[in-house]
């Protein structure tokens, strides 16, 4: 015959039941807290909750709603100060000077494919040039420019009309000379 040992005392049975109820109550309280059913808002400080509990209380973010109508246009701002360029030029692909978008440049010409000459009417010490891709169908290219005083090989004197003091070279994406419109700024 197998003997099971002593029977548990009533106190042990009651204490085990109380332990299981307490454990079950904690899990019920946590579930109630997570689901937000019986806990009033703002009754527990967030510094007493774990990050996971806070995320679960917030729930999942729903999809963004439709955009609202655009607001009215704002007031026109004040005119800014004049630019600092002493001279600038917009030279069209064919070599003509866009006088409406040029300052202190009196002439320009296309002397060979991708080679433009211009005449700046004020004293300047540097020049930058860029391809005008916006007026060129979006074609990318590279433009570089040389001033007369910085032309060691004398390309300006050799290739350009008399009175020219700047030369601009333009190449396309493959490196071939290209007749693209350009913007130049002089200081």
Backbone as CSV, one residue per row, in Angstrom:
resi,resn,N_x,N_y,N_z,CA_x,CA_y,CA_z,C_x,C_y,C_z
1,UNK,0.813,-1.153,0.000,0.000,0.000,0.000,0.881,1.248,0.000
2,UNK,0.433,2.191,-0.793,1.213,3.425,-0.916,0.667,4.415,0.080
3,UNK,1.574,4.994,0.750,1.192,5.969,1.747,1.554,7.367,1.238
4,UNK,0.622,8.278,1.259,0.840,9.605,0.711,1.413,10.578,1.721
5,UNK,1.504,10.320,2.828,2.028,11.244,3.838,0.898,11.973,4.509
6,UNK,1.246,13.021,5.140,0.253,13.784,5.899,-0.672,14.572,5.002
7,UNK,-1.843,14.756,5.504,-2.799,15.611,4.817,-2.424,17.054,5.072
8,UNK,-2.641,17.925,4.054,-2.319,19.334,4.296,-3.287,19.924,5.321
9,UNK,-2.783,20.805,6.105,-3.611,21.432,7.134,-4.546,22.437,6.484
10,UNK,-5.649,22.757,7.127,-6.569,23.750,6.574,-5.887,25.108,6.370
11,UNK,-4.969,25.463,7.220,-4.272,26.750,7.085,-3.440,26.771,5.802
12,UNK,-2.778,25.639,5.480,-1.981,25.565,4.253,-2.890,25.662,3.031
13,UNK,-4.020,24.991,3.060,-4.957,25.046,1.933,-5.453,26.472,1.724
14,UNK,-5.838,27.152,2.800,-6.347,28.521,2.696,-5.248,29.457,2.192
15,UNK,-4.008,29.279,2.689,-2.916,30.157,2.244,-2.588,29.922,0.769
16,UNK,-2.668,28.660,0.288,-2.433,28.389,-1.134,-3.534,29.011,-2.000
17,UNK,-4.791,28.905,-1.534,-5.897,29.518,-2.272,-5.692,31.032,-2.330
18,UNK,-5.300,31.637,-1.216,-5.069,33.088,-1.174,-3.927,33.474,-2.123
19,UNK,-2.888,32.638,-2.187,-1.763,32.914,-3.087,-2.225,32.886,-4.547
20,UNK,-2.993,31.862,-4.921,-3.474,31.779,-6.298,-4.423,32.935,-6.636
21,UNK,-5.279,33.312,-5.706,-6.184,34.431,-5.939,-5.378,35.717,-6.103
22,UNK,-4.356,35.883,-5.266,-3.530,37.098,-5.351,-2.802,37.150,-6.689
23,UNK,-2.231,36.028,-7.104,-1.540,35.995,-8.387,-2.518,36.225,-9.534
24,UNK,-3.643,35.589,-9.470,-4.653,35.784,-10.505,-5.184,37.206,-10.506
25,UNK,-5.325,37.809,-9.355,-5.796,39.185,-9.252,-4.801,40.161,-9.857
26,UNK,-3.499,39.887,-9.677,-2.481,40.768,-10.264,-2.556,40.715,-11.773
27,UNK,-2.710,39.500,-12.298,-2.793,39.392,-13.752,-4.089,40.018,-14.250
28,UNK,-5.163,39.914,-13.504,-6.421,40.545,-13.884,-6.277,42.063,-13.848
29,UNK,-5.591,42.561,-12.826,-5.388,44.015,-12.729,-4.530,44.503,-13.888
30,UNK,-3.494,43.753,-14.239,-2.637,44.159,-15.355,-3.433,44.158,-16.650
31,UNK,-4.272,43.125,-16.816,-5.090,43.071,-18.027,-6.062,44.244,-18.058
32,UNK,-6.640,44.551,-16.923,-7.582,45.656,-16.867,-6.857,46.970,-17.169
33,UNK,-5.646,47.102,-16.655,-4.875,48.315,-16.896,-4.520,48.419,-18.376
34,UNK,-4.071,47.306,-18.972,-3.662,47.333,-20.370,-4.855,47.602,-21.274
35,UNK,-5.964,47.002,-20.978,-7.146,47.226,-21.813,-7.855,48.532,-21.472
36,UNK,-7.498,49.139,-20.347,-8.053,50.432,-19.979,-9.521,50.394,-19.611
37,UNK,-10.032,49.261,-19.093,-11.467,49.154,-18.831,-11.868,49.801,-17.504
38,UNK,-11.129,49.525,-16.425,-11.584,49.958,-15.108,-10.656,50.986,-14.462
39,UNK,-9.580,51.341,-15.099,-8.652,52.313,-14.540,-9.005,53.680,-15.107
40,UNK,-9.169,54.657,-14.251,-9.491,56.001,-14.712,-8.234,56.642,-15.294
41,UNK,-8.441,57.489,-16.284,-7.326,58.179,-16.931,-6.609,59.067,-15.922
42,UNK,-5.286,59.105,-16.065,-4.399,59.965,-15.285,-4.374,59.614,-13.796
43,UNK,-4.777,58.380,-13.422,-4.697,57.994,-12.012,-3.382,57.306,-11.684
44,UNK,-2.616,56.908,-12.694,-1.304,56.289,-12.476,-0.275,57.121,-13.240
45,UNK,0.768,57.544,-12.555,1.810,58.350,-13.204,2.570,57.488,-14.205
46,UNK,2.935,58.092,-15.324,3.630,57.322,-16.359,5.004,56.855,-15.896
47,UNK,5.606,57.535,-14.932,6.909,57.071,-14.453,6.794,55.788,-13.633
48,UNK,5.579,55.348,-13.333,5.382,54.083,-12.620,5.078,52.929,-13.577
49,UNK,4.948,53.230,-14.851,4.638,52.203,-15.843,5.871,51.899,-16.683
50,UNK,5.946,50.687,-17.187,7.027,50.338,-18.106,6.735,50.931,-19.479
51,UNK,7.778,51.025,-20.301,7.591,51.540,-21.658,6.623,50.658,-22.432
52,UNK,6.708,49.352,-22.220,5.811,48.436,-22.919,4.360,48.692,-22.522
53,UNK,4.109,48.908,-21.219,2.745,49.168,-20.765,2.209,50.467,-21.360
54,UNK,3.079,51.489,-21.441,2.651,52.768,-22.023,2.301,52.588,-23.493
55,UNK,3.132,51.829,-24.236,2.832,51.576,-25.650,1.503,50.852,-25.797
56,UNK,1.266,49.867,-24.933,0.022,49.104,-25.032,-1.187,49.966,-24.671
57,UNK,-1.032,50.875,-23.744,-2.133,51.761,-23.391,-2.466,52.717,-24.543
58,UNK,-1.449,53.162,-25.271,-1.682,54.074,-26.387,-2.312,53.367,-27.576
59,UNK,-2.019,52.099,-27.754,-2.563,51.368,-28.892,-1.788,51.658,-30.155
60,UNK,-2.278,51.159,-31.259,-1.604,51.330,-32.538,-2.070,52.606,-33.214
61,UNK,-1.155,53.263,-33.884,-1.490,54.482,-34.629,-2.235,54.084,-35.889
62,UNK,-3.312,54.741,-36.147,-4.098,54.460,-37.346,-3.505,55.141,-38.569
63,UNK,-4.065,54.878,-39.721,-3.556,55.517,-40.947,-3.839,57.021,-40.917
64,UNK,-3.012,57.764,-41.628,-3.183,59.214,-41.694,-4.471,59.545,-42.426
65,UNK,-5.117,60.564,-41.952,-6.348,61.002,-42.593,-6.050,61.816,-43.841
66,UNK,-7.071,62.174,-44.582,-6.854,62.966,-45.805,-6.358,64.366,-45.449
67,UNK,-5.584,64.948,-46.355,-5.067,66.301,-46.143,-6.216,67.297,-46.238
68,UNK,-6.137,68.312,-45.415,-7.156,69.351,-45.443,-6.906,70.329,-46.573
69,UNK,-7.806,71.246,-46.759,-7.624,72.230,-47.841,-6.454,73.160,-47.513
70,UNK,-5.807,73.682,-48.552,-4.690,74.603,-48.366,-5.200,75.906,-47.780
71,UNK,-4.399,76.507,-46.945,-4.752,77.782,-46.346,-4.548,78.914,-47.335
72,UNK,-4.977,80.100,-46.965,-4.817,81.242,-47.864,-3.341,81.606,-48.009
73,UNK,-2.995,82.222,-49.124,-1.612,82.643,-49.365,-1.244,83.736,-48.381
74,UNK,-0.001,83.704,-47.943,0.487,84.722,-47.022,0.779,86.023,-47.744
75,UNK,1.040,87.053,-46.964,1.340,88.373,-47.526,2.694,88.335,-48.231
76,UNK,2.852,89.139,-49.236,4.110,89.237,-49.964,5.142,89.898,-49.057
77,UNK,6.324,89.301,-48.999,7.391,89.832,-48.165,8.053,91.040,-48.799
78,UNK,8.886,91.698,-48.008,9.605,92.875,-48.484,10.649,92.457,-49.514
79,UNK,10.962,93.347,-50.422,11.988,93.091,-51.424,13.340,93.000,-50.727
80,UNK,14.092,91.984,-51.074,15.401,91.788,-50.465,16.434,92.739,-51.043
81,UNK,17.609,92.763,-50.427,18.659,93.650,-50.931,19.164,93.181,-52.289
82,UNK,19.763,94.081,-53.020,20.319,93.741,-54.332,21.422,92.703,-54.160
83,UNK,21.590,91.869,-55.170,22.630,90.859,-55.118,24.021,91.479,-55.129
84,UNK,25.006,90.690,-54.787,26.357,91.222,-54.675,27.172,91.089,-55.957
85,UNK,26.662,90.386,-56.963,27.438,90.218,-58.193,27.630,91.571,-58.874
86,UNK,28.866,91.861,-59.269,29.146,93.093,-60.006,28.584,93.013,-61.418
87,UNK,28.566,91.804,-61.962,28.016,91.584,-63.297,27.504,90.149,-63.358
88,UNK,26.528,89.929,-64.234,26.043,88.570,-64.477,25.502,88.515,-65.892
89,UNK,25.431,87.296,-66.425,24.982,87.159,-67.807,24.225,85.856,-67.999
90,UNK,23.185,85.939,-68.799,22.497,84.752,-69.283,22.750,84.722,-70.781
91,UNK,23.494,83.725,-71.222,23.827,83.597,-72.638,23.016,82.446,-73.213
92,UNK,22.272,82.732,-74.256,21.429,81.721,-74.906,22.287,80.690,-75.640
93,UNK,21.686,79.550,-75.969,22.426,78.460,-76.618,23.094,78.910,-77.910
94,UNK,22.481,79.811,-78.658,23.052,80.285,-79.920,24.107,81.358,-79.742
95,UNK,24.385,81.763,-78.504,25.425,82.750,-78.240,24.941,84.160,-78.024
96,UNK,23.630,84.424,-78.218,23.121,85.780,-78.017,22.978,86.069,-76.532
97,UNK,23.165,87.325,-76.181,23.063,87.765,-74.794,21.602,88.033,-74.444
98,UNK,21.125,87.449,-73.379,19.778,87.703,-72.856,19.882,88.962,-71.997
99,UNK,19.682,90.124,-72.608,19.919,91.393,-71.915,18.963,91.622,-70.753
100,UNK,17.776,91.033,-70.789,16.827,91.188,-69.688,17.319,90.492,-68.417
101,UNK,18.223,89.532,-68.563,18.746,88.780,-67.413,20.260,88.917,-67.320
102,UNK,20.769,90.061,-67.703,22.209,90.302,-67.657,22.462,91.694,-67.094
103,UNK,23.637,91.883,-66.490,24.011,93.174,-65.916,25.506,93.376,-66.137
104,UNK,25.865,94.524,-66.645,27.267,94.897,-66.881,28.000,93.931,-67.819
105,UNK,27.265,93.318,-68.730,27.844,92.506,-69.800,27.242,93.056,-71.088
106,UNK,28.107,93.453,-72.035,27.602,94.153,-73.217,27.461,93.284,-74.454
107,UNK,28.159,92.149,-74.518,28.086,91.334,-75.736,28.445,89.891,-75.419
108,UNK,27.952,89.011,-76.277,28.328,87.598,-76.192,28.207,86.995,-77.580
109,UNK,28.917,85.891,-77.787,28.849,85.215,-79.087,29.274,83.756,-78.927
110,UNK,28.808,82.933,-79.842,29.209,81.533,-79.928,30.261,81.473,-81.037
111,UNK,31.517,81.091,-80.655,32.597,81.126,-81.649,32.936,79.751,-82.202
112,UNK,32.588,78.713,-81.513,32.703,77.336,-82.003,31.850,76.485,-81.082
113,UNK,31.580,75.221,-81.433,30.687,74.419,-80.590,31.129,74.430,-79.115
114,UNK,30.205,74.865,-78.262,30.448,74.872,-76.824,31.407,75.943,-76.345
115,UNK,31.797,76.908,-77.184,32.732,77.966,-76.780,32.052,79.320,-76.977
116,UNK,31.871,80.044,-75.869,31.206,81.347,-75.874,32.190,82.422,-75.422
117,UNK,32.087,83.598,-76.000,32.882,84.749,-75.598,31.933,85.836,-75.130
118,UNK,32.393,86.662,-74.171,31.553,87.745,-73.666,32.429,88.935,-73.302
119,UNK,31.777,90.091,-73.171,32.460,91.317,-72.791,31.823,91.853,-71.517
120,UNK,32.600,91.860,-70.436,32.160,92.402,-69.150,32.628,93.847,-69.100
121,UNK,31.753,94.781,-68.716,32.063,96.211,-68.792,32.556,96.814,-67.483
122,UNK,32.677,96.012,-66.427,33.214,96.496,-65.146,34.418,95.642,-64.781
123,UNK,35.246,96.149,-63.883,36.429,95.401,-63.450,35.999,94.296,-62.497
124,UNK,36.382,93.070,-62.815,36.043,91.910,-61.989,37.296,91.070,-61.773
125,UNK,37.266,90.242,-60.741,38.434,89.402,-60.474,38.120,87.915,-60.498
126,UNK,36.847,87.535,-60.547,36.519,86.107,-60.654,35.205,85.922,-61.390
127,UNK,35.014,84.696,-61.893,33.820,84.359,-62.647,33.427,82.920,-62.329
128,UNK,32.133,82.681,-62.284,31.605,81.318,-62.198,30.584,81.160,-63.317
129,UNK,30.485,79.959,-63.852,29.526,79.687,-64.922,28.865,78.341,-64.676
130,UNK,27.623,78.244,-65.103,26.874,76.996,-64.969,25.940,76.837,-66.168
131,UNK,25.648,75.613,-66.509,24.712,75.337,-67.598,23.301,75.662,-67.128
132,UNK,22.519,76.303,-67.955,21.121,76.623,-67.662,20.256,75.438,-68.096
133,UNK,20.237,74.397,-67.274,19.486,73.187,-67.615,17.987,73.452,-67.678
134,UNK,17.502,74.458,-66.948,16.081,74.787,-66.970,15.608,75.274,-68.328
135,UNK,16.480,75.893,-69.087,16.120,76.362,-70.430,16.792,75.519,-71.501
136,UNK,17.152,74.310,-71.116,17.880,73.437,-72.027,17.245,72.057,-72.070
137,UNK,15.978,71.978,-71.756,15.289,70.689,-71.772,15.760,69.749,-70.674
138,UNK,16.407,70.291,-69.640,16.883,69.471,-68.532,18.202,68.778,-68.805
139,UNK,18.836,69.082,-69.935,20.128,68.453,-70.245,21.195,68.949,-69.288
140,UNK,21.922,68.033,-68.704,22.994,68.386,-67.789,24.274,68.616,-68.563
141,UNK,25.101,69.452,-68.044,26.390,69.728,-68.660,27.275,70.441,-67.671
142,UNK,28.465,70.786,-68.117,29.422,71.486,-67.264,29.878,72.732,-68.012
143,UNK,29.894,73.848,-67.292,30.386,75.101,-67.868,31.550,75.588,-67.018
144,UNK,32.599,76.070,-67.667,33.714,76.687,-66.957,34.067,77.969,-67.682
145,UNK,34.610,78.931,-66.937,34.883,80.238,-67.520,36.264,80.730,-67.116
146,UNK,36.858,81.558,-67.984,38.181,82.133,-67.735,38.112,83.618,-68.058
147,UNK,38.668,84.442,-67.156,38.769,85.881,-67.411,40.049,86.173,-68.190
148,UNK,40.078,87.305,-68.895,41.233,87.666,-69.727,42.528,87.701,-68.917
149,UNK,42.520,88.238,-67.738,43.734,88.321,-66.924,44.178,86.988,-66.357
150,UNK,43.363,85.956,-66.511,43.676,84.634,-65.964,43.720,83.589,-67.076
151,UNK,44.079,84.011,-68.280,44.074,83.148,-69.463,45.518,82.953,-69.946
152,UNK,46.256,82.023,-69.341,47.685,81.897,-69.652,47.965,81.463,-71.093
153,UNK,47.046,80.803,-71.750,47.263,80.319,-73.108,46.717,81.318,-74.142
154,UNK,46.045,82.373,-73.675,45.467,83.419,-74.525,44.396,82.878,-75.475
155,UNK,43.518,82.023,-74.932,42.390,81.537,-75.727,41.469,82.686,-76.119
156,UNK,41.278,83.649,-75.202,40.377,84.766,-75.492,40.902,85.564,-76.689
157,UNK,42.204,85.868,-76.685,42.787,86.625,-77.786,42.791,85.852,-79.093
158,UNK,42.863,84.521,-79.014,42.920,83.688,-80.210,41.536,83.394,-80.781
159,UNK,40.559,83.090,-79.918,39.250,82.616,-80.377,38.145,83.666,-80.391
160,UNK,38.247,84.682,-79.545,37.122,85.597,-79.341,37.246,86.874,-80.165
161,UNK,36.089,87.533,-80.410,36.114,88.830,-81.096,36.848,89.875,-80.250
162,UNK,37.348,90.892,-80.893,38.049,91.971,-80.185,37.140,92.567,-79.118
163,UNK,37.712,92.894,-77.972,36.960,93.482,-76.865,36.424,92.449,-75.879
164,UNK,36.441,91.178,-76.240,35.975,90.131,-75.321,36.980,89.986,-74.183
165,UNK,36.484,89.757,-72.991,37.389,89.559,-71.854,37.022,88.352,-70.994
166,UNK,36.145,87.480,-71.515,35.813,86.232,-70.828,35.478,85.177,-71.880
167,UNK,35.859,83.942,-71.580,35.522,82.820,-72.457,34.868,81.745,-71.592
168,UNK,33.826,81.124,-72.125,33.070,80.098,-71.396,33.054,78.832,-72.248
169,UNK,33.435,77.720,-71.631,33.433,76.411,-72.298,32.286,75.581,-71.738
170,UNK,31.557,74.895,-72.614,30.429,74.065,-72.186,30.574,72.679,-72.805
171,UNK,30.423,71.643,-71.944,30.425,70.258,-72.422,29.178,69.561,-71.902
172,UNK,28.743,68.531,-72.627,27.582,67.753,-72.201,28.029,66.659,-71.234
173,UNK,27.115,65.775,-70.864,27.412,64.708,-69.908,28.486,63.743,-70.368
174,UNK,28.706,63.635,-71.677,29.732,62.720,-72.180,31.088,63.405,-72.346
175,UNK,31.136,64.727,-72.135,32.383,65.469,-72.278,32.563,66.125,-73.636
176,UNK,31.575,66.011,-74.521,31.664,66.636,-75.840,31.182,68.085,-75.765
177,UNK,31.798,68.954,-76.526,31.365,70.345,-76.562,29.879,70.408,-76.905
178,UNK,29.166,71.333,-76.230,27.718,71.419,-76.416,27.276,72.871,-76.397
179,UNK,26.359,73.217,-77.267,25.794,74.563,-77.315,24.608,74.630,-76.356
180,UNK,24.905,74.830,-75.076,23.880,74.926,-74.030,23.852,76.357,-73.497
181,UNK,22.687,76.846,-73.113,22.634,78.181,-72.500,23.352,78.151,-71.151
182,UNK,23.885,79.312,-70.744,24.645,79.368,-69.505,24.247,80.578,-68.673
183,UNK,24.550,80.493,-67.393,24.479,81.611,-66.465,25.909,81.863,-65.984
184,UNK,26.295,83.119,-65.888,27.610,83.482,-65.366,27.461,84.601,-64.354
185,UNK,28.274,84.557,-63.303,28.298,85.625,-62.302,29.732,86.103,-62.147
186,UNK,29.908,87.425,-62.040,31.235,88.028,-61.966,31.345,88.876,-60.705
187,UNK,32.493,88.817,-60.049,32.781,89.652,-58.880,34.197,90.145,-58.948
